[in-house]
Amino acid sequence: MADMVAIIIFTTMSIHMPTMAVTFAYSGFIVSLMYELIAIEYRDGASTISTPMVINPKRSFIQLQGDP
């Protein structure tokens, strides 16, 4: 769910603003949006809610893709 939203938004940005600079500028926004969705979907108890920035990006991205 979360990765589909990020892909749709990123594709829309790429189509409407095809220049490389703008795409890179918005890719940071996409990454932060993805991590926000990860924090919402994969929070385990109060630890992730109280410290959302402690999430390991590698581990969260693997969880987002559905791999073990």
C-alpha positions in Angstrom: 0.0 0.0 0.0 2.6 2.5 1.1 5.0 1.7 -1.7 2.2 2.0 -4.3 1.4 5.5 -3.0 5.0 6.5 -3.2 5.4 5.1 -6.7 2.2 6.8 -8.0 3.3 10.2 -6.5 6.9 9.8 -7.8 5.6 8.9 -11.3 3.3 11.9 -11.4 6.1 14.2 -10.4 8.3 12.7 -13.1 5.7 13.1 -15.8 4.8 16.7 -14.9 8.3 17.9 -14.0 10.7 15.9 -16.1 13.8 17.9 -15.4 16.4 16.1 -13.4 16.9 18.8 -10.8 13.2 19.0 -9.9 13.0 15.2 -9.8 15.8 15.0 -7.4 14.3 17.8 -5.3 11.1 15.9 -5.0 12.6 12.5 -4.5 13.6 13.6 -1.0 10.0 14.4 -0.3 9.0 11.0 -1.6 11.5 9.3 0.7 10.2 11.2 3.7 6.6 10.4 2.8 7.5 6.7 2.4 9.1 6.7 5.9 6.0 8.5 7.3 3.8 5.7 5.9 6.3 3.1 7.2 6.1 4.6 10.6 2.3 4.4 10.5 2.0 0.9 9.1 4.9 -0.8 10.9 4.9 0.8 14.3 5.2 -1.8 17.1 3.9 -0.5 20.3 4.8 2.9 21.8 8.5 2.7 21.0 8.1 3.5 17.3 5.4 6.1 18.0 7.5 8.0 20.5 10.8 7.7 18.5 9.8 7.6 14.8 13.3 8.6 13.6 14.9 5.5 15.1 13.5 3.4 12.3 16.3 1.6 10.4 15.8 2.7 6.7 17.2 -0.5 5.3 15.0 -2.7 7.5 11.9 -0.6 6.9 12.4 -0.6 3.1 12.8 -4.4 3.2 9.6 -4.6 5.2 7.9 -2.2 2.8 8.7 -4.5 -0.1 7.3 -7.5 1.7 10.6 -9.5 1.8 11.5 -11.6 4.9 
